[in-house]
Every structure is written in C-alpha cells, then in structure tokens.
Amino acid sequence: MNHVSSSTPNAATGALLMIAAAVVFAGSNVLQSVLPTPVDYGGFGLSSTGMAFWQYVIASILALPLILRIGFDKLRTRHPLAHQMRAFVSALGVHVFVYGFASGVPIWQMVTLLATGPLFIILGSTILLGERATPVRIIAALMGFAGAIIVSGIGTEGLGWTTFVPIIAAALWAGTDIFTKYLAREEAPETLTISLLVLVTPNHLLILLAVNAFAWLAPNVLPAGIATGFPFALPTGTALWLLLLLGLLTAAAQYLLGIAYKLADATYLQPFGDLKVPLGGLLGWAALGQVPSAWFWPGAALVLGGSMLIFWAEADRRPKLTSLA
C-alpha cells in the first residue's frame, strides 16, 4: 500500500478540500438543528432519527448521476466488510449527533465538542494505520481538545449528560475517518463517496426501525425527539425544501472528504476540519440567534490556533498547491 503523508504534492490541496468540507458541514449543522427543533421553539418538529434517514436517502438519490457518470465498475471493491463497517459507524454517529440538536444543545457547543475527535483520530490512525503522529500534530490535537473543554463550560456551567452526546459522536466519526483513510489507500474518491452514500441509507433505516421498535416496546424510556410519530413521514412546505438542501450538502461534504483523505494523512487533515467550530458558531448565531457564551471565543481561538500551527509548522515540507485536474 502507498503511504500518503503531508509531504506529498497534493497535501495542500487536501487541506483546502478539508476546509471546503468544513464550510459545507457548518451549513448542514444549521439545518440539522432547526429541523428537529419543536415547532413551539421555532423549528419543524421532525423526528431526529427520521430526519437522518431521509437526509441520506436524498443524498443517495442526488448521487445517482455521479454513479452513472463514473460507471458502475468504480463501485467494485475488495473490502466490502470495511465499507459496511464504515457506513454503520457513520450512520450511528449521525443519529447521536442529531439527537444532541433535538435535545436542545446549541450549535456552537455541539460543534466545538466535536473537536475532541482528533485525539481519537490520532490514536486510531497511529495504532491501526501506522501513520506517524508528529509532536506538532499531537499538540494541535490537544489545543483543539482544550478549546472544546473551554467552550463546553465545564467547571463554570456544570457538566451535564448532554455534554457527552457530541463527544460520543466525535468518537464514532473518528472511526469513520479511520476507515476512510484505510480504504483511500486503494480506493478511488468516487468509490468512497458512492459506497458510503449507498450503504449508509440501509444502516440509517436499520437504526430508525430499531429505535422506533424500542420506543413502541418501551414507551417513555427514550428521550423526546428521537422517535416521534410515524418514522417515515416526510415534512411539507419549507421543511421539505430544507430537508432536500440538507441531503445535497451531505452528498457534497462526503465527496470533498473522500478526495481529501486520498491526498493526505488523516492526522494532518483533521485540524483543518476543526474550522467548522467557529463557522458553526457564527452560522448558528446569524441564522438561529443562538448567541455563543463568552467561553466560545477563547475556545474557538485555541481550535483555530491548532489548525494554523500544523499548517505553518509543516510549511517547509508542503509543496505548492497542485491542480486536481
């Protein structure tokens, strides 16, 4: 297998694609927050599990033209089990993350606590993939983690159980990133993107059915917002258009990630993905009026500082930007 590191010619391109994915994710986070929010609080009251299911159904449909363009031969793989495990972990992470929004956790806190992910990324990539976790990368990850702790308000606003929701999602998505990097050593970005979008929908369906079956068998056990009403009911009007937009953003983000991980190490790219922290906070503020706490700004500054540290520390080994064409 070829080892792709931050010193390869396309590393800077991978970093820019990671930043672009962060922008797309920030937009999707706003939609994931407002759609499951109860109507009484200005949202649309969608079931969090139902929303996640339809989100990926729509993303898969939008990916069909891409499947036809690249050809079905690109969907062949020698690692079907790894693709399935990647899809299941990704789907589970989505449901955990969206549940955090449904439970009322603001965007700026949800997204910043995801900054604990690089620690899981570094651990998994080093042990399982044999990637080299340089001191700079470790320091950058620790800066992101420290920023997340500050934003969470631990020690000032108290440690609530909802604090662990985005951290669990971060661990699950770290697993998805590690699977992506493992597969990217041999698989094309198109294969990574389409296989995830095709396989993740059945996994979302499985999670949706399991959650609603449990809610039927044991009512009043699951928290509100996970299973509400008929799980396959589509919204109407504005909510439907927003759900369609969410599916489009999902497909675009996964494609950007697939290319980025083909070009550079997961441990190198992850700090650039942390840019979704300030972007998510600012978009939540502008679009939903969720004003971040005073702790958001120093915490976000630490996260950004970690991203800039790794970028400039490895500048002497980073070639000039090359074209994807």
C-alpha positions as CSV (number, residue, x, y, z in Angstrom):
1,M,0.0,0.0,0.0
2,N,1.2,3.5,-0.8
3,H,1.6,5.7,2.3
4,V,0.2,9.2,1.7
5,S,1.7,11.9,4.0
6,S,1.6,15.6,4.4
7,S,4.8,15.9,2.3
8,T,3.1,14.6,-0.9
9,P,2.5,17.1,-3.7
10,N,-1.3,17.2,-3.1
11,A,-1.2,17.7,0.6
12,A,-2.1,21.4,0.4
13,T,-5.0,20.6,-2.0
14,G,-6.3,18.1,0.6
15,A,-6.1,20.8,3.3
16,L,-8.2,23.2,1.1
17,L,-10.7,20.5,0.4
18,M,-11.0,19.7,4.1
19,I,-11.7,23.4,4.7
20,A,-14.4,23.4,2.0
21,A,-15.9,20.3,3.6
22,A,-15.9,22.2,6.9
23,V,-17.9,25.1,5.3
24,V,-20.5,22.6,3.9
25,F,-20.8,20.8,7.3
26,A,-21.4,24.1,9.0
27,G,-24.3,24.8,6.8
28,S,-25.7,21.3,7.3
29,N,-25.4,21.7,11.1
30,V,-27.8,24.7,11.0
31,L,-30.3,22.6,9.1
32,Q,-29.8,19.6,11.5
33,S,-30.5,21.9,14.4
34,V,-33.6,23.7,13.1
35,L,-35.5,20.7,11.6
36,P,-35.9,18.6,14.7
37,T,-36.5,21.5,17.0
38,P,-40.1,21.5,18.3
39,V,-42.5,23.9,16.5
40,D,-43.1,25.7,19.7
41,Y,-39.5,26.8,19.7
42,G,-39.3,27.9,16.1
43,G,-38.4,24.6,14.5
44,F,-40.2,22.0,12.4
45,G,-40.5,19.1,14.9
46,L,-39.1,16.4,12.8
47,S,-38.1,13.1,14.5
48,S,-34.3,13.1,14.7
49,T,-34.0,9.5,13.5
50,G,-36.5,10.1,10.7
51,M,-34.7,13.3,9.6
52,A,-31.3,11.5,9.5
53,F,-32.8,8.6,7.4
54,W,-34.4,10.9,4.8
55,Q,-31.3,13.1,4.8
56,Y,-29.2,10.2,3.4
57,V,-32.0,8.8,1.2
58,I,-32.0,12.2,-0.6
59,A,-28.1,12.3,-0.6
60,S,-28.1,8.9,-2.2
61,I,-30.6,9.9,-4.9
62,L,-28.6,13.0,-5.7
63,A,-25.5,10.8,-6.1
64,L,-27.1,8.7,-8.8
65,P,-26.0,11.0,-11.7
66,L,-22.4,10.7,-10.3
67,I,-22.7,6.9,-10.3
68,L,-23.8,6.9,-13.9
69,R,-21.0,9.3,-14.9
70,I,-18.2,7.4,-13.3
71,G,-19.5,4.0,-14.2
72,F,-20.6,1.1,-12.0
73,D,-17.2,-0.6,-12.3
74,K,-15.8,2.1,-9.9
75,L,-18.1,0.7,-7.2
76,R,-16.3,-2.6,-7.1
77,T,-14.2,-3.2,-4.0
78,R,-12.1,-5.8,-2.4
79,H,-13.1,-4.6,1.1
80,P,-16.9,-4.9,1.3
81,L,-16.8,-5.5,5.1
82,A,-14.7,-2.4,5.8
83,H,-17.1,-0.3,3.7
84,Q,-20.1,-1.7,5.6
85,M,-18.5,-1.1,9.0
86,R,-17.6,2.5,7.9
87,A,-21.2,3.1,6.8
88,F,-22.7,1.8,10.0
89,V,-20.3,3.8,12.3
90,S,-21.0,6.9,10.2
91,A,-24.8,6.4,10.4
92,L,-24.7,5.8,14.2
93,G,-22.6,9.0,14.6
94,V,-25.2,11.0,12.7
95,H,-28.0,9.8,14.8
96,V,-26.1,10.5,18.0
97,F,-25.1,14.0,16.8
98,V,-28.6,14.9,15.5
99,Y,-30.1,13.7,18.8
100,G,-27.9,16.4,20.5
101,F,-29.6,19.1,18.5
102,A,-33.1,17.6,19.2
103,S,-32.3,17.7,22.9
104,G,-31.6,21.4,22.7
105,V,-27.8,21.6,22.7
106,P,-26.9,24.8,20.8
107,I,-24.8,24.5,17.6
108,W,-21.8,26.3,19.0
109,Q,-21.5,23.8,21.8
110,M,-22.3,20.7,19.7
111,V,-19.7,21.5,17.1
112,T,-16.9,22.6,19.4
113,L,-17.2,19.4,21.5
114,L,-16.6,17.5,18.2
115,A,-13.1,19.0,18.5
116,T,-12.3,16.1,20.8
117,G,-12.3,13.9,17.6
118,P,-8.6,14.5,16.6
119,L,-7.5,12.7,19.8
120,F,-9.5,9.6,18.6
121,I,-8.2,10.1,15.1
122,I,-4.5,10.2,16.1
123,L,-4.9,7.2,18.4
124,G,-6.6,5.1,15.8
125,S,-4.5,6.2,12.8
126,T,-1.3,5.6,14.7
127,I,-2.2,2.2,16.1
128,L,-4.3,0.8,13.2
129,L,-2.9,2.5,10.1
130,G,0.7,3.0,11.2
131,E,0.6,6.8,10.5
132,R,3.2,8.9,12.3
133,A,1.8,11.2,14.9
134,T,4.3,14.0,15.0
135,P,4.7,16.2,18.1
136,V,3.2,19.1,16.2
137,R,0.1,17.1,15.2
138,I,-0.3,15.9,18.8
139,I,0.0,19.5,20.1
140,A,-2.5,20.7,17.6
141,A,-5.0,18.0,18.6
142,L,-4.5,18.8,22.3
143,M,-5.2,22.5,21.5
144,G,-8.4,21.6,19.8
145,F,-9.4,19.4,22.8
146,A,-8.6,22.2,25.3
147,G,-10.7,24.6,23.2
148,A,-13.6,22.2,23.3
149,I,-13.4,21.8,27.1
150,I,-13.4,25.6,27.5
151,V,-16.4,26.0,25.2
152,S,-18.3,23.3,27.0
153,G,-18.3,25.4,30.1
154,I,-17.1,22.5,32.3
155,G,-16.4,24.0,35.7
156,T,-18.4,27.1,35.1
157,E,-21.8,26.0,33.7
158,G,-21.6,22.4,35.1
159,L,-21.1,19.1,33.4
160,G,-24.4,17.9,32.1
161,W,-25.1,14.5,30.4
162,T,-25.7,16.2,27.1
163,T,-22.1,17.2,27.1
164,F,-21.2,13.6,26.3
165,V,-23.5,13.4,23.2
166,P,-21.2,15.2,20.8
167,I,-18.1,13.5,22.3
168,I,-19.6,10.1,21.6
169,A,-20.4,11.3,18.1
170,A,-16.8,12.5,17.7
171,A,-15.5,9.1,18.7
172,L,-17.8,7.4,16.2
173,W,-16.9,9.8,13.3
174,A,-13.2,9.4,14.2
175,G,-13.8,5.7,13.5
176,T,-15.4,6.6,10.2
177,D,-12.4,8.8,9.3
178,I,-10.0,6.0,10.1
179,F,-12.0,3.6,7.9
180,T,-12.0,6.2,5.2
181,K,-8.2,6.7,5.3
182,Y,-7.7,2.9,5.3
183,L,-9.8,2.4,2.2
184,A,-8.5,5.6,0.5
185,R,-5.1,3.8,0.1
186,E,-6.6,1.6,-2.5
187,E,-10.0,3.0,-3.4
188,A,-10.9,6.0,-5.6
189,P,-12.6,9.0,-4.1
190,E,-15.7,8.2,-6.2
191,T,-15.8,4.7,-4.7
192,L,-15.5,6.0,-1.2
193,T,-18.3,8.6,-1.7
194,I,-20.8,6.5,-3.5
195,S,-20.3,3.4,-1.4
196,L,-20.9,5.4,1.7
197,L,-24.0,7.1,0.3
198,V,-25.4,3.8,-0.9
199,L,-24.6,1.7,2.2
200,V,-25.3,4.3,4.8
201,T,-29.0,4.6,3.9
202,P,-29.8,0.9,4.8
203,N,-27.9,1.4,8.0
204,H,-29.9,4.5,8.8
205,L,-33.1,2.5,8.1
206,L,-31.9,-0.2,10.5
207,I,-31.2,2.3,13.2
208,L,-34.6,4.1,12.6
209,L,-36.5,0.8,12.8
210,A,-34.6,-0.3,15.9
211,V,-35.2,3.0,17.7
212,N,-38.9,3.1,16.9
213,A,-39.4,-0.5,17.8
214,F,-37.8,0.1,21.1
215,A,-40.0,3.2,21.6
216,W,-43.1,1.1,20.9
217,L,-42.0,-1.7,23.2
218,A,-40.8,0.5,26.0
219,P,-42.6,3.9,25.8
220,N,-41.3,6.8,27.9
221,V,-37.8,5.3,28.0
222,L,-36.3,7.0,25.1
223,P,-35.8,10.8,25.3
224,A,-38.2,13.0,23.4
225,G,-37.3,13.9,19.9
226,I,-35.7,10.5,18.9
227,A,-38.9,8.8,17.8
228,T,-41.9,11.0,17.2
229,G,-44.9,9.7,15.3
230,F,-44.7,7.8,12.0
231,P,-41.0,7.5,11.3
232,F,-41.3,7.6,7.5
233,A,-43.4,10.7,7.3
234,L,-41.9,13.4,5.1
235,P,-42.4,17.1,6.0
236,T,-44.1,19.5,3.7
237,G,-43.6,23.1,2.6
238,T,-40.4,24.8,3.8
239,A,-39.3,21.9,5.9
240,L,-39.2,19.6,2.8
241,W,-37.1,22.1,0.9
242,L,-34.7,22.4,3.8
243,L,-34.5,18.6,4.0
244,L,-33.7,18.4,0.3
245,L,-31.0,21.0,0.8
246,L,-29.6,19.0,3.8
247,G,-29.3,15.9,1.6
248,L,-27.5,17.9,-1.1
249,L,-25.0,19.3,1.4
250,T,-24.4,15.8,2.8
251,A,-23.5,14.4,-0.6
252,A,-21.2,17.3,-1.3
253,A,-19.4,17.1,2.0
254,Q,-18.7,13.4,1.7
255,Y,-17.3,13.8,-1.8
256,L,-14.9,16.5,-0.6
257,L,-13.8,14.3,2.3
258,G,-13.2,11.4,0.0
259,I,-10.8,13.4,-2.2
260,A,-9.1,15.0,0.8
261,Y,-8.3,11.7,2.5
262,K,-6.9,10.4,-0.8
263,L,-4.4,13.2,-0.8
264,A,-3.1,13.4,2.8
265,D,-2.9,11.8,6.2
266,A,-5.9,11.8,8.5
267,T,-3.8,13.2,11.3
268,Y,-2.6,16.0,9.0
269,L,-6.1,16.9,7.7
270,Q,-8.1,16.8,10.9
271,P,-7.1,20.2,12.3
272,F,-8.3,21.8,9.2
273,G,-11.7,20.2,9.7
274,D,-11.8,21.9,13.1
275,L,-12.6,25.2,11.2
276,K,-16.2,24.0,11.4
277,V,-16.1,25.1,15.0
278,P,-16.1,28.8,14.6
279,L,-18.1,28.5,11.3
280,G,-20.8,26.5,13.1
281,G,-20.9,29.0,16.0
282,L,-21.2,32.0,13.7
283,L,-23.8,30.4,11.4
284,G,-25.9,29.4,14.4
285,W,-25.7,32.9,15.7
286,A,-26.6,34.5,12.4
287,A,-29.3,32.1,11.3
288,L,-30.8,30.9,14.5
289,G,-29.9,33.6,17.1
290,Q,-28.0,31.1,19.2
291,V,-25.6,33.5,20.9
292,P,-22.4,31.7,21.9
293,S,-21.3,32.0,25.5
294,A,-18.2,34.1,26.4
295,W,-16.2,30.9,26.6
296,F,-16.8,30.2,22.9
297,W,-14.4,32.8,21.7
298,P,-11.2,31.7,23.6
299,G,-12.1,28.1,22.9
300,A,-12.6,28.6,19.2
301,A,-9.3,30.6,19.1
302,L,-7.5,27.6,20.5
303,V,-9.1,25.3,17.9
304,L,-8.1,27.7,15.1
305,G,-4.6,28.0,16.7
306,G,-4.2,24.3,16.4
307,S,-5.1,24.3,12.7
308,M,-2.7,27.2,12.0
309,L,0.1,25.6,14.0
310,I,0.1,22.4,12.0
311,F,-0.2,24.3,8.7
312,W,2.7,26.6,9.3
313,A,4.9,24.1,11.2
314,E,4.9,21.8,8.1
315,A,5.2,24.6,5.6
316,D,8.8,23.8,4.7
317,R,7.7,20.3,3.7
318,R,4.5,21.4,1.9
319,P,4.8,21.8,-1.8
320,K,2.9,24.5,-3.7
321,L,-0.8,23.8,-4.5
322,T,-1.3,21.5,-7.4
323,S,-4.4,21.1,-9.5
324,L,-6.9,18.2,-9.2
325,A,-7.3,18.2,-13.0
